[in-house]
Amino acid sequence: MEQYYRVLEIEPGATLEEVNQAYKDLVFIWHPDRIPQDNHRLQKKAQDKLKAINEARDKLRSLHGKQKNVYHSSGSQPKKPPQSSYKPPKTNPDLSGKDFSGSNLSNKDLSGRNLSYADLSGADLSDTFMHKVILRGANLSEANLFRANLLLADMREANLRSTNLIGADLSGADLRGADLTGARIRSGDRLLVKLIGANLAGAIMPDGAIHS
């Protein structure tokens, strides 16, 4: 069962409530509707992820149901499972402060990576999957973030001056104190960036105004 816990990014032995919450979070993140329809690679990846997430949730719910039945039939707590041999997956290397200026990172999966204070100025990050990425204090000036998925990203105090954010998803992102001076977020009067639930307190908006 350990692989199912890994799929849901939770520790072995997690409660049913934790299983359900992890399932909801991951379905929200990987839902195909959040991925550009013409990006077939990411669409396929999202569909595979959802399939694995659903299977893991079903298996773990079934496991909890069996444990509950054992408890009621025996009148005592179920026996503790044998010592787990689960080993957490290797963590991604820390990329904080690295120089990626002018790099082509288009279509990469950088989700959850630590890129705080990294130099990404002028980098191509179009269609890049960056949910929960840490970009605090990073330099993204003049970078291309066209259709990038930055769901729940930490972008506090990031330099986004003259950045192309058209089509990007910044839902739930923390943009407190970020500098978006001259950033491209509109076509005429139409806002072309998803900012649902984003925290923009103290951020400098494209027109130079400070968001309250």
ZITADA-V863042 format. One record per residue. PHI is phi in radians with two decimals (999 if undefined). OMEGA is omega in whole degrees, 0 to 359 (* if undefined). D_FIRST is the distance of its C-alpha to the first C-alpha in Angstrom with 1 decimal. Layout:
phi	omega	d_first
PHI	OMEGA	D_FIRST
PHI	OMEGA	D_FIRST
//
This chain:
phi	omega	d_first
999	186	0.0
-1.04	182	3.8
-1.11	180	5.5
-1.25	174	5.5
-1.13	180	6.9
-1.14	179	9.1
-1.03	181	10.3
-1.52	176	11.5
1.05	178	12.9
-2.27	182	12.0
-1.36	175	11.2
-0.99	181	8.2
1.54	179	9.7
-1.06	181	11.6
-1.25	178	13.8
-1.07	178	13.9
-1.10	179	17.0
-1.17	177	15.4
-1.06	182	12.8
-1.12	181	15.8
-1.19	178	18.0
-1.09	178	15.8
-1.06	181	15.6
-1.07	181	19.4
-1.08	184	20.1
-1.26	176	18.4
-1.12	178	20.0
-1.08	183	23.3
-1.23	188	23.1
-1.73	182	22.1
-1.07	183	24.2
-0.98	180	26.4
-1.14	180	29.4
-1.51	182	29.2
-1.81	177	29.6
-0.92	184	33.1
-1.08	182	33.4
-1.55	176	35.3
-1.67	188	32.6
-1.13	180	30.8
-1.13	180	28.6
-1.24	176	27.1
-1.07	179	27.1
-1.11	180	25.0
-1.11	180	22.6
-1.12	180	22.3
-1.14	178	21.8
-1.14	179	18.9
-1.09	180	17.3
-1.09	179	17.8
-1.07	180	16.3
-1.17	180	13.1
-1.13	179	13.3
-1.11	179	14.1
-1.10	181	11.3
-1.09	180	8.6
-1.07	181	10.9
-1.11	181	11.4
-1.11	183	7.9
-1.28	175	7.6
-1.15	178	11.3
-1.11	178	10.9
-1.07	180	8.7
-1.12	178	11.5
-1.12	179	14.1
-1.14	180	13.3
-1.12	179	13.5
-1.14	179	16.7
-1.13	178	18.2
-1.08	180	17.7
-1.08	183	19.5
-1.23	183	22.3
-1.33	183	22.9
-1.66	182	23.0
1.31	179	24.8
-2.45	181	22.8
-1.15	177	19.8
-1.09	180	16.6
-1.11	179	16.1
-1.18	179	14.4
-1.16	179	11.2
-1.07	181	12.1
-0.92	184	12.9
-1.27	175	10.1
-1.74	183	11.1
-1.09	175	9.9
-2.10	181	13.0
-1.06	180	14.0
-1.09	179	15.4
-1.08	180	19.1
-1.32	178	21.1
-1.21	181	23.8
-1.08	179	27.3
-1.27	182	29.6
-1.88	182	32.1
-1.11	178	34.3
1.33	182	38.0
-1.28	180	37.6
-1.75	177	40.3
-2.08	184	39.1
-1.03	179	42.5
1.29	183	43.3
-1.32	175	40.0
-1.67	180	38.6
-2.01	182	35.0
-1.04	177	35.0
1.20	178	31.8
-1.35	174	29.7
-1.82	181	26.4
-1.95	184	27.2
-1.03	176	24.8
1.34	183	24.3
-1.33	177	26.7
-1.66	179	29.4
-2.05	181	32.7
-1.05	179	34.8
1.07	176	38.5
-1.31	177	37.9
-1.72	179	40.8
-2.03	182	39.8
-1.06	179	43.4
1.24	181	44.2
-1.32	176	40.8
-1.64	180	39.5
-2.03	182	36.3
-1.13	179	36.7
1.04	180	33.6
-1.43	180	31.5
-1.62	188	28.1
-2.31	181	28.4
-1.18	181	26.4
1.09	177	26.2
-1.26	178	28.3
-1.81	181	30.6
-2.15	183	34.2
-1.07	178	36.1
1.21	182	39.6
-1.27	177	38.9
-1.70	180	41.9
-1.99	183	41.2
-1.05	179	44.9
1.07	176	45.8
-1.35	178	42.3
-1.78	180	41.2
-1.90	180	38.2
-0.97	178	39.0
1.04	177	36.0
-1.23	178	33.7
-1.71	182	30.6
-1.99	181	31.0
-0.99	176	29.0
1.07	180	28.8
-1.27	174	30.4
-1.65	183	32.2
-2.14	180	35.7
-1.05	175	37.9
1.06	179	41.3
-1.29	177	40.4
-1.60	181	43.4
-2.02	182	43.2
-1.13	178	46.9
1.03	178	47.8
-1.41	176	44.2
-1.51	181	43.4
-1.92	181	40.9
-1.03	178	41.8
1.38	181	38.8
-1.31	178	36.4
-1.91	180	33.8
-1.92	181	34.2
-1.02	177	32.7
1.30	182	31.7
-1.26	177	32.9
-1.71	183	34.8
-1.98	181	38.2
-1.05	177	40.2
1.31	180	43.2
-1.27	180	42.4
-1.90	181	45.5
-1.84	181	45.5
-0.94	178	49.2
1.30	180	50.1
-1.19	180	46.5
-1.57	179	46.4
-2.29	184	44.6
-2.33	167	47.1
-2.17	189	49.1
1.19	178	52.3
-1.62	185	51.3
-1.60	177	47.9
-1.32	184	44.9
-2.01	177	42.5
-2.21	176	39.8
-1.44	181	37.0
-2.19	182	37.4
-1.10	177	35.7
1.31	179	34.9
-1.26	179	35.9
-1.73	184	37.7
-1.90	183	41.1
-0.99	177	42.9
1.34	180	45.5
-1.31	175	44.7
-1.55	184	47.7
-1.38	183	47.7
-0.93	181	49.0
-1.52	179	52.4
1.63	179	52.6
-1.29	178	52.2
-1.63	181	49.9
-1.25	182	47.3
-1.56	*	47.8
//
